Amino acid sequence: MQELESHLIDRKRHRVSVCGAFVPQDVAIKLRKRTNRRVEILEIKEVDAGGGGGDQSAEGGGGCGQQR
């Protein structure tokens, strides 16, 4: 997926962490289809883009999230 900036696979804990601007449910569905395993969204962290604009929320989700 082009929206993903980075990923980390933790084989001991059976977890995958992904970072980037994406919809977590879409990534979970794609992982489930490719691995044929149960996928659970454990945590979603939204990261500020840093710009100087008032009280605006980022569209499209994003941040770092862990998939299981």
Contacts in CASP RR format, 6 or more apart in sequence:
PFRMAT RR
TARGET T0000
AUTHOR 0000-0000-0000
METHOD contacts of the structure
MODEL  1
MQELESHLIDRKRHRVSVCGAFVPQDVAIKLRKRTNRRVEILEIKEVDAG
GGGGDQSAEGGGGCGQQR
1 22 0 8 1.000
1 27 0 8 1.000
1 30 0 8 1.000
3 20 0 8 1.000
3 21 0 8 1.000
3 22 0 8 1.000
4 18 0 8 1.000
4 19 0 8 1.000
4 20 0 8 1.000
4 22 0 8 1.000
4 27 0 8 1.000
5 19 0 8 1.000
5 20 0 8 1.000
5 21 0 8 1.000
6 18 0 8 1.000
6 19 0 8 1.000
6 20 0 8 1.000
7 16 0 8 1.000
7 17 0 8 1.000
7 18 0 8 1.000
7 19 0 8 1.000
8 16 0 8 1.000
8 17 0 8 1.000
8 18 0 8 1.000
9 15 0 8 1.000
9 16 0 8 1.000
10 16 0 8 1.000
10 17 0 8 1.000
14 68 0 8 1.000
15 42 0 8 1.000
15 66 0 8 1.000
15 67 0 8 1.000
15 68 0 8 1.000
16 31 0 8 1.000
16 66 0 8 1.000
16 67 0 8 1.000
16 68 0 8 1.000
17 64 0 8 1.000
17 65 0 8 1.000
17 66 0 8 1.000
17 67 0 8 1.000
18 27 0 8 1.000
18 64 0 8 1.000
18 65 0 8 1.000
18 66 0 8 1.000
18 67 0 8 1.000
19 63 0 8 1.000
19 64 0 8 1.000
19 65 0 8 1.000
20 62 0 8 1.000
20 63 0 8 1.000
20 64 0 8 1.000
21 58 0 8 1.000
21 60 0 8 1.000
21 61 0 8 1.000
21 62 0 8 1.000
21 63 0 8 1.000
22 60 0 8 1.000
22 61 0 8 1.000
22 62 0 8 1.000
23 60 0 8 1.000
23 61 0 8 1.000
23 62 0 8 1.000
24 41 0 8 1.000
24 44 0 8 1.000
24 61 0 8 1.000
24 62 0 8 1.000
24 65 0 8 1.000
24 67 0 8 1.000
25 41 0 8 1.000
27 67 0 8 1.000
28 39 0 8 1.000
28 40 0 8 1.000
28 41 0 8 1.000
28 67 0 8 1.000
29 39 0 8 1.000
31 37 0 8 1.000
31 39 0 8 1.000
31 67 0 8 1.000
32 38 0 8 1.000
32 39 0 8 1.000
38 68 0 8 1.000
39 67 0 8 1.000
39 68 0 8 1.000
40 67 0 8 1.000
40 68 0 8 1.000
41 65 0 8 1.000
41 66 0 8 1.000
41 67 0 8 1.000
41 68 0 8 1.000
42 65 0 8 1.000
42 66 0 8 1.000
42 67 0 8 1.000
42 68 0 8 1.000
43 65 0 8 1.000
43 66 0 8 1.000
44 61 0 8 1.000
44 62 0 8 1.000
44 63 0 8 1.000
44 65 0 8 1.000
45 63 0 8 1.000
45 64 0 8 1.000
45 65 0 8 1.000
46 58 0 8 1.000
46 61 0 8 1.000
46 62 0 8 1.000
46 63 0 8 1.000
47 62 0 8 1.000
47 63 0 8 1.000
47 64 0 8 1.000
48 58 0 8 1.000
49 58 0 8 1.000
END
